Amino acid sequence: MNKPLLDLYSDYLLSSFEQTPATRLSRLLHGAISHDAITRFLSETCPTSKDVWGVVKRYVREVESPAGIMVIDDSIEEKPYTDENDIVCWHYDHAHGRQTKGINFMTALYVSVTSHR
């Protein structure tokens, strides 16, 4: 595993408030790493839970609290005109009550509520 690229890509994901395509990361780096290199890294790498925890642990420890909760939501980005593949496939869409072709993804948000006395 390419640890420096994993760290860079993880920081990119953590600091972004919009879509995170490899082309944007490459542009932010002024082409120092091509979007093809990032895409290859993502397609060749299958991080484990241990790998992911190693990246996010320091951030979690900074903000964790006994009053904290993790909010997890799954969503579907519809891709009706894209051919089915490992990522684009059929999922049950609870919002529409039917099967939808697209990309199923998870979002996690940690919220820590502290009391002020």
VENRACOR-V997184 format. One record per residue. N is the residue number from 0. PSI is psi in whole degrees, 0 to 359 (none if undefined). OMEGA is omega as a letter, one per 30 degrees, with the letter a starting at -180 (none if undefined). Layout:
# VENRACOR-V997184
n->N psi->PSI omega->OMEGA
n->N psi->PSI omega->OMEGA
This chain:
# VENRACOR-V997184
n->0 psi->139 omega->l
n->1 psi->90 omega->a
n->2 psi->315 omega->l
n->3 psi->320 omega->l
n->4 psi->324 omega->l
n->5 psi->314 omega->l
n->6 psi->315 omega->a
n->7 psi->313 omega->a
n->8 psi->320 omega->l
n->9 psi->316 omega->l
n->10 psi->321 omega->l
n->11 psi->314 omega->l
n->12 psi->317 omega->a
n->13 psi->330 omega->a
n->14 psi->357 omega->a
n->15 psi->144 omega->l
n->16 psi->15 omega->l
n->17 psi->190 omega->l
n->18 psi->151 omega->a
n->19 psi->62 omega->l
n->20 psi->155 omega->l
n->21 psi->328 omega->l
n->22 psi->323 omega->l
n->23 psi->318 omega->l
n->24 psi->318 omega->l
n->25 psi->318 omega->l
n->26 psi->319 omega->l
n->27 psi->330 omega->l
n->28 psi->11 omega->a
n->29 psi->39 omega->l
n->30 psi->6 omega->a
n->31 psi->328 omega->l
n->32 psi->124 omega->a
n->33 psi->155 omega->l
n->34 psi->332 omega->l
n->35 psi->321 omega->l
n->36 psi->321 omega->l
n->37 psi->316 omega->l
n->38 psi->317 omega->l
n->39 psi->316 omega->l
n->40 psi->314 omega->a
n->41 psi->326 omega->a
n->42 psi->335 omega->a
n->43 psi->337 omega->a
n->44 psi->132 omega->l
n->45 psi->85 omega->a
n->46 psi->146 omega->l
n->47 psi->173 omega->l
n->48 psi->324 omega->l
n->49 psi->318 omega->l
n->50 psi->314 omega->a
n->51 psi->316 omega->l
n->52 psi->321 omega->l
n->53 psi->329 omega->a
n->54 psi->318 omega->a
n->55 psi->349 omega->a
n->56 psi->314 omega->a
n->57 psi->325 omega->l
n->58 psi->319 omega->l
n->59 psi->315 omega->a
n->60 psi->330 omega->l
n->61 psi->329 omega->a
n->62 psi->356 omega->a
n->63 psi->150 omega->a
n->64 psi->149 omega->l
n->65 psi->337 omega->a
n->66 psi->7 omega->a
n->67 psi->151 omega->l
n->68 psi->153 omega->l
n->69 psi->122 omega->l
n->70 psi->123 omega->a
n->71 psi->133 omega->a
n->72 psi->140 omega->l
n->73 psi->145 omega->a
n->74 psi->163 omega->l
n->75 psi->123 omega->l
n->76 psi->108 omega->a
n->77 psi->136 omega->l
n->78 psi->67 omega->a
n->79 psi->337 omega->a
n->80 psi->3 omega->a
n->81 psi->140 omega->l
n->82 psi->146 omega->l
n->83 psi->143 omega->l
n->84 psi->197 omega->a
n->85 psi->334 omega->a
n->86 psi->316 omega->a
n->87 psi->111 omega->l
n->88 psi->187 omega->a
n->89 psi->135 omega->l
n->90 psi->150 omega->l
n->91 psi->123 omega->a
n->92 psi->106 omega->a
n->93 psi->330 omega->a
n->94 psi->325 omega->a
n->95 psi->349 omega->l
n->96 psi->32 omega->a
n->97 psi->170 omega->l
n->98 psi->141 omega->a
n->99 psi->135 omega->l
n->100 psi->128 omega->a
n->101 psi->198 omega->a
n->102 psi->122 omega->l
n->103 psi->128 omega->a
n->104 psi->159 omega->a
n->105 psi->144 omega->l
n->106 psi->134 omega->l
n->107 psi->134 omega->l
n->108 psi->127 omega->l
n->109 psi->129 omega->a
n->110 psi->128 omega->l
n->111 psi->119 omega->l
n->112 psi->122 omega->l
n->113 psi->146 omega->l
n->114 psi->144 omega->l
n->115 psi->121 omega->a
n->116 psi->none omega->none
